[in-house]
Amino acid sequence: MLPKGGDTKSGKIALDATLRNAVVYQKIRREEAAKRLKPEDQRNVYVERSDIWVKKMARKAGALVIFVVDASGSMALNRMQNAKGAVLRLLENAYQNRDQVALIPCRGISAEVLVQPTSSVARASGSMKVLPCGGGTPLAHALSQAIILGSNAMKSSDVGQVCCVAITDGRANVPLAVSEGDQNALDENGKMKKVPKEDLQEEAYVLADKMRALGFKFLLIDTENKYVSSGVAKTLVDRANGRYYYLPRADDKAIAGIASDAINEMKAR
């Protein structure tokens, strides 16, 4: 780039670009120098301030992997333990690759970020000393939180891509309005008004659409043991243009492997 305000001391000189600019003027500059300088004061190459370009240093952008984990139901603690293990596995190589990891448990009536985007194993471990489980499944709110987290990270120079890894069967039972504190979503007793299952699903689908529009990569790992699939998870994946994995016995190693492959695929584009 050209030095700002002509200040050539404001950055490292880009030698190759500077010489390319100067070379086209060498013949005329030598002729002018021969007229006004003694032979011993003449040079082989003449570089002037107007020739100088400086380097614009760019940091290598990494990826942010956001785990959205269903922390409700009988398998909640198992899912959270596996997610914790996957987070720590990914962080082993995160510093070298500039990658970051975040974790959002999906439980109760709202989703809160348990692990803010970090590449620090110590920081992530400290945040995951307690793994919250139980209650409802505010899936739409968890996806909404992931979108906010990913969008904010993309505004920085550290994150170039976002991958959301959802460990869930895709079924929600808490409306987004309740998670966001809308009093109109509660009845006179302060309890959630009944919302059709289809409406709850559509809330999650709309957020999947938004992830797709933002260019987020979306992976859904279904760890539920079941005989018949509801199809909700696959529809969610289709709306996000993501990938579906049915892994009822998925452990932290398998989950970390899937996320790592997604990161490598994004960076290879």
N, C-alpha and C positions, 0 to 999 in steps of 0.2 A: 504494500500500500504506500501511497505518498505520505510523507511525514506530516502530521497535523501542524498547521500553521507554519510549515517550513522548518520546524524544529527537528533537526537530524539527530539530536541527542535523546529523543523521546522513545527510541526503540533500537533494536539490533539491526544493523544495516544488512539488507538482502543483497549480498555481493553479486550473485549471478544476474539478478534483475538490474542492478545498478550498472554493471559493466555492459550489459546489452543496450542500455540507454546511451551510454557514453561512446560506444564503439563507432556509431555512425558519424560522430563529429570529430574523430581523431585526425583525419586528413587536414581539415580546415584549421583545427586547433594547433597542429604542429606547424602549419604554415604561418599562422599568426605568432606563435611562440618564436619561430626563427627570425621574425622581423624585429621583435622587441627584447629578446633574451640573448645572453651570451651562450655559446655552445655548451659550456659546462653546466649551465642552469636549465638547459632543456631536458625534457623527460620523454620516456617512451609512450606513456599513457597520461592523458589529461582528463581528470574527473572533476566536474563542477557540481555545485550544490543542487542545481536543477536536475542532475542525473540521478540523485540518490533516492532510493526506495528503501523502506524499512519493513521488517518482518511483522506480520500480524500473527501472534501466537494463538493457536486454537487448542483448547483442551479436548481430549478424547472423551466423547460422551458415552456413558454406560447405559445399562438398562435398569429399570425399576420393576421388580416382581412383587405384586401385591397379592397376598394370600387372603382370600375371603373364605372363612371356615364356618360351616354350620355347627355351632356349639350347642345345639339343642338336641333333645332325644337321648335314647339309651346309649348311643355310640359316641356321644359328644366328647367325652374325655379322651377316648381313643383317637378321634379325629384331631383334636387339639394337640395331643402328644406327637402325633405323626407330623402335623404341620410345624410344630416347634422343631422337631428334628430336621425337617426339610429346610427350614429357615437357616439353621446353624450350618448345615451342609453347604448350602449355596454361599454363605458368607465366608467359607474357607478360602474361596478364590475370588471373592468380591473385590478386595482391595486392588489386586492386580488388574482386574477387568473394569474397574470403576463402576461395578454394578451395586445396586442397593436392593434391600428387601424390606417389605412392610407386612403387617399382619392385622387383619380385621376380623374378630370373632362376630359371628352372626347369632345373637341370642337375646332373650328378653323382649323388650318392645322397641329397642333401638340398637344400632351398631356403633361401637366406638373403636377408634384406632388403638390397638394394644401396643403395636410396635410401629413407631414413626419411621419413615424411610431412613435407612442406615446401612452402612457397610461395616459397622463395628460389631464383632461377635460379643464383646463384653456388654455393650449397650443393649443389644437384642436379648441376651441371656437375662439381664437384669429386669427387662420389661416383662419377660415371660416366667418370672418366678411363680406367679399365680395365674392359672389358666381358667378364666371364667367360663362356666358351662350352665346349661339349664334354661328353661323358659321357652318363649316362642321363637319363631323364625322370621325376623325382619329382613328378609332377603333383599327387598327393593332398597331399603335404607343402606344396607351393607354395600350394594353395588353403587349407590349414589355416593357414598363415602369414598369408594375406590376411584370413582371418576374425578371427584374433587382432588383427591390425593395425587392421582396421576397427572391431571391437568396442571396443577401447581408445580409438580416436579418437572414437567416438560418446559415450563417457562424459564427454568434455570438452565445453565450451560452444562450441568453435570449429567442430565438424563436425556437420552435421545430416543428411547423407546420404552413403552410400558406394556407389561404383560400381567394380566389378571388371571390368577389360578383360583378357581372356585371349587371348594371341596364340599359338595352338597348334592342332593337329589333334585334340586331346582324348585322344590315346593315351598311356598311361603304361606304364613298364616297371620302376619301382622301388616296392616295397611301402611303405606308410606306416610299418610296424613297423621296417623297415631305416632309414628316414630318421630315426626317433626314437630309434635306438640300441638297439633290442631285440635282445639277443644270441641269443634263441631263433629269430630270423628268419635266422640264419646257419648254415651247415653246419660240420662239424668243421675245414674248411680256411679258415673265415672268409669264405666266399663266400655270396652271397645264395641262399637256397633257392628253388627254382623255384615260382612262384605262377601259377595259371591266369590267363589273360588276362581272363577274366570277373570274377575277384575283384579284379584291379587296377582294372578299370573301375568296379566297384561302389563301391570306396573313394572314387573321385572323385565318383560320383553322390551318395553319402551327404553329402559336403561341399557339393555343389550344393544339396541339400535344405536344408542348414543355412543357406546364404546366403539362400535364399528365405524361410525362417522368420524370419531376422533383418531382412528387408526390404531387403537389398542389391540393387542393380541389377547384372545380370550380362550382359556382352557377350562374345561369342567371335568373334574374327577368325581365320579359317582361311586361312593364306597358302601352304599346300602346293600344289604343282603335282601333280595326280593325275587319273587317268581315272575311277576309281571311288571313291566316298566310303565309308568304313567305317560311317558313321552314328553313330559314338561321339560326335563333337562335337555333333551335333544333339540326341542324347539328353541329353547333359550340359546343354545350353542349356534343353531342355524341363524337366528336373528343377529347374533354378534359376529357371524362368519368365523366361528371358532372351531375348536376340536373337542370331541367328547370321548372320555375314557371311562369304561365301566370296570372298576378295580375294587371289588368288595374286600380284598385282602391287601390293599395298598399300604405299604409302610413308608417311613420317612425317606428311605433310599430311592424307592420307586417314584415318589412324588418329586423329590429333588431332581431326579434324572429327567423326568418329563419337562419340568420347568427349565432345566439347563439346556435341553435340546431346543426348546422354544426360543431361548435367548440367543443361542448360536445361529438359529435360523433367521432371526430378525437382523442380526449383525451381518449376515452373509448377503443380505439384499443389496 
